[in-house]
Amino acid sequence: MSIDMIQIVGFGLISAFLAMILKEQKPAFAFLLTLFVGAMIFLFLLDHIVMAFQLVETLATHANINMVYLQTMLKIIGIAYIAEFGAQIARDADQGAIAQKIELAGKVLIVVMAIPIFNVLIETVISLIPG
Amino acid sequence: MGYDVDTIFQIAGIGIVVAMIHTVLKQMGKEDWAHWVTLIGFIVVLYMVATIVDDLFTKIRSVFLFIGS
């Protein structure tokens, strides 16, 4: 794992340097390079995220938690990751307005995903009230 | 890593070479040719980037959103 970290840092430094050089000649190419590096590091991290998720899933099955809740949670985490990725890339391209819209869309979709869980919560609370 | 580090050097190289060709063609007074070279280089790089972004999204879909896999 520590070797992986060194690899990622070296990779990031090299690409930052290349992007710096490229930005003076052709800014569009520098932007594409940044996007590529971001996607590559993310792809690399995904393998590790899968491992962490497997641990969470094992814990959930041991605790007899309904898998629907866990899936909703994982979906929310996924939406957050994707929204963050897109928003930061857009912000890098000096498109702050688009970045904010992407973030807004992420927030709205997360709230929509959480609606079923809220419903269950409200029903539970109501059933607890006597009378 | 699924992708090679060479790819980022390729992209940076294409960018620098295209910038160079652009300058040379501009010096020769062939402005329209220079723009075409830039456009084609951009499309090539865009294709490479689009491939990896597509790969990333497919993987995210299978890991987080439970679609496909």
N, CA and C atoms of all chains as a GROMACS GRO file, in nm:
protein
  600
    1MET      N    1   0.083  -0.121   0.000
    1MET     CA    2   0.000   0.000   0.000
    1MET      C    3   0.086   0.126   0.000
    2SER      N    4   0.198   0.125   0.073
    2SER     CA    5   0.278   0.247   0.080
    2SER      C    6   0.345   0.272  -0.055
    3ILE      N    7   0.381   0.162  -0.127
    3ILE     CA    8   0.438   0.177  -0.261
    3ILE      C    9   0.336   0.245  -0.353
    4ASP      N   10   0.209   0.208  -0.338
    4ASP     CA   11   0.105   0.268  -0.420
    4ASP      C   12   0.100   0.418  -0.400
    5MET      N   13   0.112   0.458  -0.272
    5MET     CA   14   0.104   0.602  -0.241
    5MET      C   15   0.218   0.676  -0.308
    6ILE      N   16   0.339   0.617  -0.299
    6ILE     CA   17   0.455   0.681  -0.362
    6ILE      C   18   0.434   0.692  -0.512
    7GLN      N   19   0.380   0.584  -0.571
    7GLN     CA   20   0.352   0.586  -0.715
    7GLN      C   21   0.257   0.700  -0.751
    8ILE      N   22   0.148   0.713  -0.673
    8ILE     CA   23   0.048   0.815  -0.706
    8ILE      C   24   0.107   0.954  -0.693
    9VAL      N   25   0.187   0.975  -0.587
    9VAL     CA   26   0.245   1.109  -0.568
    9VAL      C   27   0.341   1.142  -0.682
   10GLY      N   28   0.425   1.045  -0.719
   10GLY     CA   29   0.517   1.069  -0.830
   10GLY      C   30   0.445   1.097  -0.959
   11PHE      N   31   0.343   1.018  -0.981
   11PHE     CA   32   0.258   1.034  -1.099
   11PHE      C   33   0.195   1.172  -1.104
   12GLY      N   34   0.141   1.215  -0.989
   12GLY     CA   35   0.077   1.346  -0.982
   12GLY      C   36   0.175   1.458  -1.007
   13LEU      N   37   0.295   1.445  -0.951
   13LEU     CA   38   0.394   1.552  -0.968
   13LEU      C   39   0.436   1.563  -1.114
   14ILE      N   40   0.463   1.446  -1.176
   14ILE     CA   41   0.503   1.447  -1.317
   14ILE      C   42   0.395   1.512  -1.402
   15SER      N   43   0.269   1.471  -1.377
   15SER     CA   44   0.162   1.524  -1.462
   15SER      C   45   0.140   1.673  -1.436
   16ALA      N   46   0.159   1.717  -1.310
   16ALA     CA   47   0.144   1.860  -1.281
   16ALA      C   48   0.250   1.941  -1.358
   17PHE      N   49   0.370   1.884  -1.359
   17PHE     CA   50   0.479   1.951  -1.432
   17PHE      C   51   0.449   1.959  -1.581
   18LEU      N   52   0.405   1.844  -1.637
   18LEU     CA   53   0.372   1.843  -1.780
   18LEU      C   54   0.260   1.940  -1.812
   19ALA      N   55   0.159   1.944  -1.724
   19ALA     CA   56   0.046   2.034  -1.748
   19ALA      C   57   0.092   2.179  -1.744
   20MET      N   58   0.187   2.207  -1.654
   20MET     CA   59   0.241   2.343  -1.644
   20MET      C   60   0.307   2.385  -1.775
   21ILE      N   61   0.390   2.292  -1.830
   21ILE     CA   62   0.459   2.323  -1.956
   21ILE      C   63   0.357   2.343  -2.068
   22LEU      N   64   0.259   2.252  -2.070
   22LEU     CA   65   0.163   2.250  -2.180
   22LEU      C   66   0.070   2.372  -2.177
   23LYS      N   67   0.049   2.426  -2.055
   23LYS     CA   68  -0.047   2.534  -2.040
   23LYS      C   69  -0.001   2.659  -2.115
   24GLU      N   70   0.132   2.677  -2.125
   24GLU     CA   71   0.181   2.795  -2.194
   24GLU      C   72   0.160   2.784  -2.344
   25GLN      N   73   0.173   2.660  -2.397
   25GLN     CA   74   0.158   2.641  -2.541
   25GLN      C   75   0.010   2.631  -2.580
   26LYS      N   76  -0.055   2.529  -2.523
   26LYS     CA   77  -0.196   2.504  -2.558
   26LYS      C   78  -0.274   2.472  -2.431
   27PRO      N   79  -0.351   2.566  -2.380
   27PRO     CA   80  -0.425   2.542  -2.256
   27PRO      C   81  -0.524   2.427  -2.266
   28ALA      N   82  -0.583   2.406  -2.386
   28ALA     CA   83  -0.683   2.300  -2.400
   28ALA      C   84  -0.620   2.163  -2.378
   29PHE      N   85  -0.498   2.145  -2.427
   29PHE     CA   86  -0.430   2.017  -2.408
   29PHE      C   87  -0.398   1.995  -2.261
   30ALA      N   88  -0.360   2.103  -2.193
   30ALA     CA   89  -0.331   2.092  -2.050
   30ALA      C   90  -0.455   2.047  -1.974
   31PHE      N   91  -0.570   2.100  -2.015
   31PHE     CA   92  -0.695   2.061  -1.949
   31PHE      C   93  -0.724   1.913  -1.972
   32LEU      N   94  -0.705   1.866  -2.097
   32LEU     CA   95  -0.730   1.725  -2.126
   32LEU      C   96  -0.635   1.636  -2.047
   33LEU      N   97  -0.510   1.681  -2.033
   33LEU     CA   98  -0.412   1.604  -1.956
   33LEU      C   99  -0.457   1.592  -1.811
   34THR      N  100  -0.506   1.705  -1.755
   34THR     CA  101  -0.554   1.702  -1.617
   34THR      C  102  -0.670   1.604  -1.602
   35LEU      N  103  -0.762   1.610  -1.698
   35LEU     CA  104  -0.877   1.520  -1.693
   35LEU      C  105  -0.833   1.375  -1.697
   36PHE      N  106  -0.737   1.346  -1.784
   36PHE     CA  107  -0.686   1.210  -1.799
   36PHE      C  108  -0.623   1.162  -1.669
   37VAL      N  109  -0.539   1.247  -1.610
   37VAL     CA  110  -0.471   1.206  -1.486
   37VAL      C  111  -0.572   1.185  -1.374
   38GLY      N  112  -0.670   1.275  -1.368
   38GLY     CA  113  -0.773   1.258  -1.265
   38GLY      C  114  -0.846   1.126  -1.280
   39ALA      N  115  -0.885   1.093  -1.404
   39ALA     CA  116  -0.956   0.968  -1.428
   39ALA      C  117  -0.868   0.848  -1.394
   40MET      N  118  -0.739   0.859  -1.426
   40MET     CA  119  -0.648   0.746  -1.403
   40MET      C  120  -0.630   0.719  -1.254
   41ILE      N  121  -0.609   0.826  -1.176
   41ILE     CA  122  -0.592   0.807  -1.031
   41ILE      C  123  -0.720   0.752  -0.970
   42PHE      N  124  -0.833   0.803  -1.018
   42PHE     CA  125  -0.962   0.756  -0.967
   42PHE      C  126  -0.980   0.608  -0.996
   43LEU      N  127  -0.946   0.567  -1.120
   43LEU     CA  128  -0.956   0.425  -1.158
   43LEU      C  129  -0.869   0.340  -1.067
   44PHE      N  130  -0.750   0.393  -1.037
   44PHE     CA  131  -0.657   0.321  -0.952
   44PHE      C  132  -0.714   0.304  -0.811
   45LEU      N  133  -0.780   0.413  -0.762
   45LEU     CA  134  -0.835   0.408  -0.626
   45LEU      C  135  -0.955   0.316  -0.616
   46LEU      N  136  -1.026   0.300  -0.728
   46LEU     CA  137  -1.150   0.222  -0.724
   46LEU      C  138  -1.124   0.079  -0.676
   47ASP      N  139  -1.012   0.021  -0.716
   47ASP     CA  140  -0.982  -0.116  -0.673
   47ASP      C  141  -0.975  -0.125  -0.520
   48HIS      N  142  -0.918  -0.020  -0.459
   48HIS     CA  143  -0.907  -0.020  -0.314
   48HIS      C  144  -1.042   0.006  -0.248
   49ILE      N  145  -1.121   0.093  -0.313
   49ILE     CA  146  -1.253   0.123  -0.258
   49ILE      C  147  -1.338  -0.003  -0.257
   50VAL      N  148  -1.323  -0.086  -0.363
   50VAL     CA  149  -1.400  -0.211  -0.368
   50VAL      C  150  -1.369  -0.297  -0.246
   51MET      N  151  -1.241  -0.302  -0.208
   51MET     CA  152  -1.203  -0.382  -0.091
   51MET      C  153  -1.272  -0.330   0.035
   52ALA      N  154  -1.271  -0.196   0.052
   52ALA     CA  155  -1.334  -0.137   0.170
   52ALA      C  156  -1.483  -0.168   0.172
   53PHE      N  157  -1.545  -0.164   0.053
   53PHE     CA  158  -1.688  -0.190   0.045
   53PHE      C  159  -1.720  -0.335   0.081
   54GLN      N  160  -1.630  -0.426   0.040
   54GLN     CA  161  -1.655  -0.566   0.074
   54GLN      C  162  -1.656  -0.585   0.225
   55LEU      N  163  -1.566  -0.514   0.292
   55LEU     CA  164  -1.564  -0.521   0.439
   55LEU      C  165  -1.696  -0.472   0.496
   56VAL      N  166  -1.743  -0.357   0.447
   56VAL     CA  167  -1.868  -0.300   0.496
   56VAL      C  168  -1.984  -0.398   0.472
   57GLU      N  169  -1.982  -0.461   0.353
   57GLU     CA  170  -2.091  -0.554   0.321
   57GLU      C  171  -2.089  -0.675   0.414
   58THR      N  172  -1.970  -0.726   0.443
   58THR     CA  173  -1.962  -0.840   0.536
   58THR      C  174  -2.016  -0.801   0.672
   59LEU      N  175  -1.977  -0.682   0.718
   59LEU     CA  176  -2.026  -0.635   0.848
   59LEU      C  177  -2.178  -0.626   0.846
   60ALA      N  178  -2.234  -0.574   0.736
   60ALA     CA  179  -2.379  -0.555   0.728
   60ALA      C  180  -2.450  -0.690   0.728
   61THR      N  181  -2.395  -0.789   0.657
   61THR     CA  182  -2.462  -0.920   0.656
   61THR      C  183  -2.455  -0.984   0.795
   62HIS      N  184  -2.345  -0.963   0.866
   62HIS     CA  185  -2.334  -1.019   1.001
   62HIS      C  186  -2.434  -0.953   1.095
   63ALA      N  187  -2.457  -0.823   1.073
   63ALA     CA  188  -2.548  -0.750   1.162
   63ALA      C  189  -2.692  -0.761   1.117
   64ASN      N  190  -2.718  -0.840   1.010
   64ASN     CA  191  -2.855  -0.859   0.960
   64ASN      C  192  -2.923  -0.728   0.921
   65ILE      N  193  -2.848  -0.639   0.858
   65ILE     CA  194  -2.908  -0.514   0.811
   65ILE      C  195  -2.966  -0.540   0.672
   66ASN      N  196  -3.081  -0.479   0.646
   66ASN     CA  197  -3.143  -0.491   0.514
   66ASN      C  198  -3.048  -0.435   0.408
   67MET      N  199  -3.021  -0.516   0.304
   67MET     CA  200  -2.922  -0.476   0.204
   67MET      C  201  -2.963  -0.352   0.126
   68VAL      N  202  -3.097  -0.325   0.122
   68VAL     CA  203  -3.143  -0.208   0.046
   68VAL      C  204  -3.083  -0.080   0.104
   69TYR      N  205  -3.077  -0.074   0.237
   69TYR     CA  206  -3.022   0.047   0.300
   69TYR      C  207  -2.876   0.063   0.264
   70LEU      N  208  -2.802  -0.049   0.272
   70LEU     CA  209  -2.659  -0.042   0.242
   70LEU      C  210  -2.638   0.001   0.097
   71GLN      N  211  -2.720  -0.056   0.006
   71GLN     CA  212  -2.705  -0.020  -0.135
   71GLN      C  213  -2.733   0.128  -0.157
   72THR      N  214  -2.838   0.178  -0.090
   72THR     CA  215  -2.867   0.321  -0.104
   72THR      C  216  -2.750   0.405  -0.056
   73MET      N  217  -2.691   0.362   0.056
   73MET     CA  218  -2.578   0.436   0.110
   73MET      C  219  -2.461   0.437   0.010
   74LEU      N  220  -2.433   0.318  -0.044
   74LEU     CA  221  -2.321   0.311  -0.140
   74LEU      C  222  -2.349   0.395  -0.262
   75LYS      N  223  -2.475   0.394  -0.307
   75LYS     CA  224  -2.511   0.476  -0.423
   75LYS      C  225  -2.489   0.622  -0.393
   76ILE      N  226  -2.524   0.665  -0.270
   76ILE     CA  227  -2.507   0.805  -0.233
   76ILE      C  228  -2.358   0.841  -0.234
   77ILE      N  229  -2.276   0.749  -0.179
   77ILE     CA  230  -2.131   0.775  -0.180
   77ILE      C  231  -2.081   0.787  -0.324
   78GLY      N  232  -2.132   0.698  -0.412
   78GLY     CA  233  -2.091   0.702  -0.552
   78GLY      C  234  -2.128   0.833  -0.618
   79ILE      N  235  -2.252   0.877  -0.595
   79ILE     CA  236  -2.295   1.005  -0.653
   79ILE      C  237  -2.208   1.118  -0.604
   80ALA      N  238  -2.174   1.115  -0.475
   80ALA     CA  239  -2.090   1.221  -0.419
   80ALA      C  240  -1.953   1.222  -0.486
   81TYR      N  241  -1.896   1.103  -0.504
   81TYR     CA  242  -1.764   1.095  -0.568
   81TYR      C  243  -1.769   1.149  -0.710
   82ILE      N  244  -1.867   1.103  -0.788
   82ILE     CA  245  -1.875   1.144  -0.928
   82ILE      C  246  -1.898   1.294  -0.939
   83ALA      N  247  -1.989   1.346  -0.854
   83ALA     CA  248  -2.019   1.488  -0.860
   83ALA      C  249  -1.895   1.570  -0.827
   84GLU      N  250  -1.821   1.525  -0.725
   84GLU     CA  251  -1.700   1.597  -0.686
   84GLU      C  252  -1.598   1.597  -0.800
   85PHE      N  253  -1.582   1.480  -0.863
   85PHE     CA  254  -1.488   1.467  -0.975
   85PHE      C  255  -1.522   1.565  -1.087
   86GLY      N  256  -1.648   1.559  -1.130
   86GLY     CA  257  -1.691   1.645  -1.240
   86GLY      C  258  -1.680   1.792  -1.206
   87ALA      N  259  -1.718   1.825  -1.082
   87ALA     CA  260  -1.717   1.966  -1.043
   87ALA      C  261  -1.575   2.020  -1.039
   88GLN      N  262  -1.483   1.939  -0.988
   88GLN     CA  263  -1.345   1.989  -0.980
   88GLN      C  264  -1.283   2.003  -1.118
   89ILE      N  265  -1.314   1.909  -1.209
   89ILE     CA  266  -1.262   1.922  -1.345
   89ILE      C  267  -1.316   2.049  -1.410
   90ALA      N  268  -1.447   2.072  -1.390
   90ALA     CA  269  -1.508   2.192  -1.449
   90ALA      C  270  -1.447   2.318  -1.389
   91ARG      N  271  -1.418   2.313  -1.257
   91ARG     CA  272  -1.360   2.431  -1.193
   91ARG      C  273  -1.218   2.456  -1.244
   92ASP      N  274  -1.148   2.346  -1.273
   92ASP     CA  275  -1.012   2.358  -1.327
   92ASP      C  276  -1.014   2.428  -1.462
   93ALA      N  277  -1.122   2.407  -1.538
   93ALA     CA  278  -1.133   2.469  -1.670
   93ALA      C  279  -1.191   2.610  -1.660
   94ASP      N  280  -1.189   2.668  -1.538
   94ASP     CA  281  -1.240   2.802  -1.514
   94ASP      C  282  -1.388   2.816  -1.546
   95GLN      N  283  -1.462   2.708  -1.523
   95GLN     CA  284  -1.607   2.712  -1.545
   95GLN      C  285  -1.676   2.692  -1.410
   96GLY      N  286  -1.662   2.792  -1.325
   96GLY     CA  287  -1.717   2.780  -1.190
   96GLY      C  288  -1.868   2.761  -1.189
   97ALA      N  289  -1.938   2.823  -1.285
   97ALA     CA  290  -2.084   2.813  -1.288
   97ALA      C  291  -2.126   2.669  -1.314
   98ILE      N  292  -2.061   2.603  -1.413
   98ILE     CA  293  -2.096   2.464  -1.444
   98ILE      C  294  -2.064   2.375  -1.325
   99ALA      N  295  -1.949   2.403  -1.259
   99ALA     CA  296  -1.911   2.322  -1.144
   99ALA      C  297  -2.018   2.329  -1.036
  100GLN      N  298  -2.068   2.450  -1.012
  100GLN     CA  299  -2.170   2.463  -0.907
  100GLN      C  300  -2.298   2.393  -0.945
  101LYS      N  301  -2.331   2.393  -1.075
  101LYS     CA  302  -2.454   2.323  -1.117
  101LYS      C  303  -2.438   2.173  -1.099
  102ILE      N  304  -2.317   2.122  -1.129
  102ILE     CA  305  -2.293   1.978  -1.110
  102ILE      C  306  -2.309   1.943  -0.962
  103GLU      N  307  -2.254   2.028  -0.875
  103GLU     CA  308  -2.265   2.001  -0.732
  103GLU      C  309  -2.411   2.005  -0.687
  104LEU      N  310  -2.484   2.103  -0.742
  104LEU     CA  311  -2.626   2.114  -0.707
  104LEU      C  312  -2.701   1.987  -0.748
  105ALA      N  313  -2.671   1.940  -0.871
  105ALA     CA  314  -2.738   1.818  -0.919
  105ALA      C  315  -2.706   1.701  -0.828
  106GLY      N  316  -2.578   1.691  -0.785
  106GLY     CA  317  -2.540   1.584  -0.694
  106GLY      C  318  -2.619   1.589  -0.566
  107LYS      N  319  -2.633   1.709  -0.509
  107LYS     CA  320  -2.706   1.722  -0.382
  107LYS      C  321  -2.851   1.682  -0.398
  108VAL      N  322  -2.913   1.732  -0.507
  108VAL     CA  323  -3.055   1.701  -0.528
  108VAL      C  324  -3.075   1.551  -0.544
  109LEU      N  325  -2.988   1.486  -0.624
  109LEU     CA  326  -3.005   1.342  -0.647
  109LEU      C  327  -2.984   1.263  -0.519
  110ILE      N  328  -2.892   1.310  -0.433
  110ILE     CA  329  -2.870   1.241  -0.306
  110ILE      C  330  -2.995   1.251  -0.219
  111VAL      N  331  -3.056   1.370  -0.215
  111VAL     CA  332  -3.178   1.384  -0.134
  111VAL      C  333  -3.287   1.293  -0.188
  112VAL      N  334  -3.299   1.287  -0.323
  112VAL     CA  335  -3.403   1.201  -0.382
  112VAL      C  336  -3.379   1.054  -0.347
  113MET      N  337  -3.250   1.014  -0.347
  113MET     CA  338  -3.219   0.874  -0.314
  113MET      C  339  -3.253   0.843  -0.169
  114ALA      N  340  -3.242   0.944  -0.083
  114ALA     CA  341  -3.261   0.919   0.059
  114ALA      C  342  -3.409   0.917   0.098
  115ILE      N  343  -3.498   0.955   0.004
  115ILE     CA  344  -3.641   0.965   0.038
  115ILE      C  345  -3.698   0.834   0.094
  116PRO      N  346  -3.673   0.716   0.031
  116PRO     CA  347  -3.729   0.592   0.088
  116PRO      C  348  -3.685   0.568   0.232
  117ILE      N  349  -3.558   0.597   0.261
  117ILE     CA  350  -3.510   0.577   0.398
  117ILE      C  351  -3.581   0.672   0.493
  118PHE      N  352  -3.600   0.796   0.450
  118PHE     CA  353  -3.673   0.892   0.533
  118PHE      C  354  -3.814   0.842   0.562
  119ASN      N  355  -3.878   0.786   0.457
  119ASN     CA  356  -4.014   0.734   0.474
  119ASN      C  357  -4.017   0.626   0.581
  120VAL      N  358  -3.922   0.532   0.572
  120VAL     CA  359  -3.919   0.424   0.670
  120VAL      C  360  -3.898   0.480   0.810
  121LEU      N  361  -3.808   0.579   0.818
  121LEU     CA  362  -3.780   0.641   0.949
  121LEU      C  363  -3.904   0.705   1.006
  122ILE      N  364  -3.976   0.780   0.922
  122ILE     CA  365  -4.095   0.849   0.970
  122ILE      C  366  -4.201   0.748   1.014
  123GLU      N  367  -4.217   0.640   0.935
  123GLU     CA  368  -4.315   0.538   0.972
  123GLU      C  369  -4.279   0.474   1.105
  124THR      N  370  -4.152   0.447   1.126
  124THR     CA  371  -4.108   0.388   1.252
  124THR      C  372  -4.141   0.480   1.368
  125VAL      N  373  -4.111   0.608   1.350
  125VAL     CA  374  -4.137   0.704   1.458
  125VAL      C  375  -4.286   0.711   1.486
  126ILE      N  376  -4.366   0.712   1.379
  126ILE     CA  377  -4.511   0.722   1.398
  126ILE      C  378  -4.565   0.599   1.471
  127SER      N  379  -4.509   0.481   1.434
  127SER     CA  380  -4.558   0.359   1.499
  127SER      C  381  -4.516   0.354   1.645
  128LEU      N  382  -4.414   0.428   1.681
  128LEU     CA  383  -4.370   0.429   1.821
  128LEU      C  384  -4.462   0.516   1.908
  129ILE      N  385  -4.529   0.613   1.841
  129ILE     CA  386  -4.616   0.703   1.919
  129ILE      C  387  -4.740   0.626   1.962
  130PRO      N  388  -4.770   0.621   2.089
  130PRO     CA  389  -4.889   0.546   2.135
  130PRO      C  390  -5.018   0.620   2.101
  131GLY      N  391  -5.122   0.544   2.086
  131GLY     CA  392  -5.254   0.603   2.056
  131GLY      C  393  -5.266   0.602   1.910
  132MET      N  394  -0.149  -0.040  -1.226
  132MET     CA  395  -0.248   0.047  -1.288
  132MET      C  396  -0.294  -0.012  -1.421
  133GLY      N  397  -0.421   0.005  -1.450
  133GLY     CA  398  -0.471  -0.050  -1.575
  133GLY      C  399  -0.414   0.024  -1.694
  134TYR      N  400  -0.391   0.154  -1.675
  134TYR     CA  401  -0.338   0.233  -1.784
  134TYR      C  402  -0.191   0.263  -1.759
  135ASP      N  403  -0.117   0.281  -1.865
  135ASP     CA  404   0.025   0.302  -1.851
  135ASP      C  405   0.054   0.450  -1.830
  136VAL      N  406   0.163   0.476  -1.759
  136VAL     CA  407   0.204   0.615  -1.738
  136VAL      C  408   0.246   0.677  -1.870
  137ASP      N  409   0.286   0.590  -1.965
  137ASP     CA  410   0.329   0.641  -2.096
  137ASP      C  411   0.223   0.728  -2.162
  138THR      N  412   0.097   0.699  -2.132
  138THR     CA  413  -0.010   0.771  -2.200
  138THR      C  414  -0.006   0.920  -2.169
  139ILE      N  415   0.029   0.955  -2.043
  139ILE     CA  416   0.032   1.099  -2.014
  139ILE      C  417   0.148   1.166  -2.087
  140PHE      N  418   0.260   1.091  -2.102
  140PHE     CA  419   0.370   1.148  -2.181
  140PHE      C  420   0.329   1.163  -2.326
  141GLN      N  421   0.252   1.065  -2.375
  141GLN     CA  422   0.202   1.075  -2.512
  141GLN      C  423   0.118   1.201  -2.530
  142ILE      N  424   0.025   1.223  -2.436
  142ILE     CA  425  -0.062   1.340  -2.448
  142ILE      C  426   0.019   1.469  -2.444
  143ALA      N  427   0.111   1.476  -2.347
  143ALA     CA  428   0.193   1.597  -2.336
  143ALA      C  429   0.277   1.615  -2.462
  144GLY      N  430   0.332   1.502  -2.514
  144GLY     CA  431   0.413   1.510  -2.636
  144GLY      C  432   0.334   1.559  -2.754
  145ILE      N  433   0.213   1.502  -2.769
  145ILE     CA  434   0.128   1.546  -2.880
  145ILE      C  435   0.101   1.695  -2.868
  146GLY      N  436   0.074   1.741  -2.746
  146GLY     CA  437   0.047   1.883  -2.725
  146GLY      C  438   0.164   1.970  -2.766
  147ILE      N  439   0.285   1.931  -2.722
  147ILE     CA  440   0.402   2.014  -2.752
  147ILE      C  441   0.433   2.013  -2.902
  148VAL      N  442   0.425   1.892  -2.963
  148VAL     CA  443   0.455   1.882  -3.107
  148VAL      C  444   0.354   1.963  -3.188
  149VAL      N  445   0.226   1.953  -3.148
  149VAL     CA  446   0.124   2.030  -3.221
  149VAL      C  447   0.150   2.179  -3.208
  150ALA      N  448   0.188   2.222  -3.088
  150ALA     CA  449   0.217   2.364  -3.069
  150ALA      C  450   0.333   2.407  -3.158
  151MET      N  451   0.436   2.318  -3.168
  151MET     CA  452   0.552   2.349  -3.251
  151MET      C  453   0.512   2.362  -3.398
  152ILE      N  454   0.438   2.260  -3.447
  152ILE     CA  455   0.395   2.261  -3.588
  152ILE      C  456   0.310   2.385  -3.616
  153HIS      N  457   0.226   2.418  -3.517
  153HIS     CA  458   0.141   2.536  -3.532
  153HIS      C  459   0.226   2.661  -3.553
  154THR      N  460   0.330   2.674  -3.469
  154THR     CA  461   0.417   2.792  -3.482
  154THR      C  462   0.488   2.795  -3.616
  155VAL      N  463   0.542   2.678  -3.656
  155VAL     CA  464   0.617   2.673  -3.783
  155VAL      C  465   0.527   2.709  -3.900
  156LEU      N  466   0.407   2.650  -3.902
  156LEU     CA  467   0.315   2.677  -4.013
  156LEU      C  468   0.273   2.824  -4.015
  157LYS      N  469   0.261   2.880  -3.894
  157LYS     CA  470   0.223   3.020  -3.887
  157LYS      C  471   0.332   3.109  -3.945
  158GLN      N  472   0.458   3.071  -3.915
  158GLN     CA  473   0.572   3.147  -3.969
  158GLN      C  474   0.575   3.141  -4.120
  159MET      N  475   0.532   3.021  -4.173
  159MET     CA  476   0.532   3.006  -4.318
  159MET      C  477   0.413   3.075  -4.383
  160GLY      N  478   0.325   3.128  -4.300
  160GLY     CA  479   0.212   3.201  -4.355
  160GLY      C  480   0.096   3.114  -4.396
  161LYS      N  481   0.092   2.991  -4.340
  161LYS     CA  482  -0.021   2.902  -4.371
  161LYS      C  483  -0.109   2.888  -4.247
  162GLU      N  484  -0.185   2.992  -4.221
  162GLU     CA  485  -0.266   2.997  -4.099
  162GLU      C  486  -0.371   2.887  -4.095
  163ASP      N  487  -0.439   2.866  -4.210
  163ASP     CA  488  -0.549   2.769  -4.209
  163ASP      C  489  -0.497   2.629  -4.183
  164TRP      N  490  -0.381   2.595  -4.243
  164TRP     CA  491  -0.321   2.463  -4.219
  164TRP      C  492  -0.288   2.446  -4.071
  165ALA      N  493  -0.236   2.553  -4.010
  165ALA     CA  494  -0.200   2.547  -3.868
  165ALA      C  495  -0.321   2.513  -3.783
  166HIS      N  496  -0.435   2.576  -3.817
  166HIS     CA  497  -0.555   2.548  -3.738
  166HIS      C  498  -0.602   2.405  -3.756
  167TRP      N  499  -0.590   2.352  -3.878
  167TRP     CA  500  -0.631   2.213  -3.900
  167TRP      C  501  -0.546   2.117  -3.818
  168VAL      N  502  -0.413   2.145  -3.816
  168VAL     CA  503  -0.324   2.058  -3.737
  168VAL      C  504  -0.364   2.057  -3.590
  169THR      N  505  -0.391   2.176  -3.537
  169THR     CA  506  -0.432   2.186  -3.398
  169THR      C  507  -0.559   2.106  -3.374
  170LEU      N  508  -0.655   2.121  -3.465
  170LEU     CA  509  -0.783   2.053  -3.447
  170LEU      C  510  -0.765   1.902  -3.447
  171ILE      N  511  -0.683   1.851  -3.541
  171ILE     CA  512  -0.665   1.706  -3.550
  171ILE      C  513  -0.593   1.651  -3.426
  172GLY      N  514  -0.489   1.724  -3.383
  172GLY     CA  515  -0.422   1.683  -3.259
  172GLY      C  516  -0.517   1.682  -3.142
  173PHE      N  517  -0.600   1.782  -3.134
  173PHE     CA  518  -0.698   1.789  -3.026
  173PHE      C  519  -0.793   1.670  -3.029
  174ILE      N  520  -0.838   1.633  -3.150
  174ILE     CA  521  -0.932   1.520  -3.162
  174ILE      C  522  -0.866   1.391  -3.116
  175VAL      N  523  -0.740   1.370  -3.154
  175VAL     CA  524  -0.669   1.248  -3.114
  175VAL      C  525  -0.660   1.239  -2.962
  176VAL      N  526  -0.618   1.350  -2.898
  176VAL     CA  527  -0.607   1.350  -2.753
  176VAL      C  528  -0.743   1.331  -2.689
  177LEU      N  529  -0.843   1.397  -2.746
  177LEU     CA  530  -0.979   1.386  -2.692
  177LEU      C  531  -1.027   1.242  -2.696
  178TYR      N  532  -0.991   1.170  -2.803
  178TYR     CA  533  -1.030   1.029  -2.812
  178TYR      C  534  -0.967   0.948  -2.699
  179MET      N  535  -0.838   0.972  -2.674
  179MET     CA  536  -0.770   0.899  -2.566
  179MET      C  537  -0.836   0.928  -2.432
  180VAL      N  538  -0.863   1.056  -2.407
  180VAL     CA  539  -0.923   1.094  -2.280
  180VAL      C  540  -1.064   1.036  -2.267
  181ALA      N  541  -1.138   1.040  -2.377
  181ALA     CA  542  -1.275   0.988  -2.373
  181ALA      C  543  -1.275   0.839  -2.342
  182THR      N  544  -1.177   0.766  -2.395
  182THR     CA  545  -1.169   0.623  -2.367
  182THR      C  546  -1.154   0.596  -2.218
  183ILE      N  547  -1.060   0.668  -2.155
  183ILE     CA  548  -1.036   0.640  -2.013
  183ILE      C  549  -1.151   0.688  -1.927
  184VAL      N  550  -1.215   0.799  -1.967
  184VAL     CA  551  -1.328   0.848  -1.888
  184VAL      C  552  -1.445   0.750  -1.898
  185ASP      N  553  -1.464   0.695  -2.018
  185ASP     CA  554  -1.569   0.594  -2.035
  185ASP      C  555  -1.541   0.473  -1.947
  186ASP      N  556  -1.416   0.430  -1.945
  186ASP     CA  557  -1.377   0.317  -1.862
  186ASP      C  558  -1.406   0.346  -1.714
  187LEU      N  559  -1.370   0.469  -1.674
  187LEU     CA  560  -1.391   0.509  -1.535
  187LEU      C  561  -1.539   0.506  -1.499
  188PHE      N  562  -1.623   0.560  -1.588
  188PHE     CA  563  -1.765   0.565  -1.557
  188PHE      C  564  -1.827   0.426  -1.552
  189THR      N  565  -1.783   0.337  -1.643
  189THR     CA  566  -1.836   0.200  -1.639
  189THR      C  567  -1.800   0.134  -1.506
  190LYS      N  568  -1.678   0.156  -1.462
  190LYS     CA  569  -1.634   0.094  -1.338
  190LYS      C  570  -1.709   0.151  -1.218
  191ILE      N  571  -1.725   0.284  -1.218
  191ILE     CA  572  -1.799   0.347  -1.108
  191ILE      C  573  -1.941   0.294  -1.104
  192ARG      N  574  -1.999   0.276  -1.223
  192ARG     CA  575  -2.136   0.226  -1.229
  192ARG      C  576  -2.145   0.086  -1.168
  193SER      N  577  -2.045   0.003  -1.195
  193SER     CA  578  -2.053  -0.134  -1.142
  193SER      C  579  -2.020  -0.138  -0.994
  194VAL      N  580  -1.936  -0.045  -0.946
  194VAL     CA  581  -1.897  -0.051  -0.804
  194VAL      C  582  -2.000   0.017  -0.716
  195PHE      N  583  -2.038   0.141  -0.752
  195PHE     CA  584  -2.124   0.218  -0.664
  195PHE      C  585  -2.271   0.201  -0.694
  196LEU      N  586  -2.307   0.200  -0.821
  196LEU     CA  587  -2.449   0.210  -0.854
  196LEU      C  588  -2.513   0.076  -0.885
  197PHE      N  589  -2.435  -0.033  -0.883
  197PHE     CA  590  -2.488  -0.168  -0.904
  197PHE      C  591  -2.560  -0.184  -1.036
  198ILE      N  592  -2.512  -0.114  -1.141
  198ILE     CA  593  -2.570  -0.133  -1.273
  198ILE      C  594  -2.467  -0.205  -1.358
  199GLY      N  595  -2.511  -0.307  -1.428
  199GLY     CA  596  -2.418  -0.376  -1.516
  199GLY      C  597  -2.327  -0.470  -1.439
  200SER      N  598  -2.204  -0.426  -1.412
  200SER     CA  599  -2.098  -0.508  -1.350
  200SER      C  600  -2.076  -0.632  -1.431
   0.00000   0.00000   0.00000
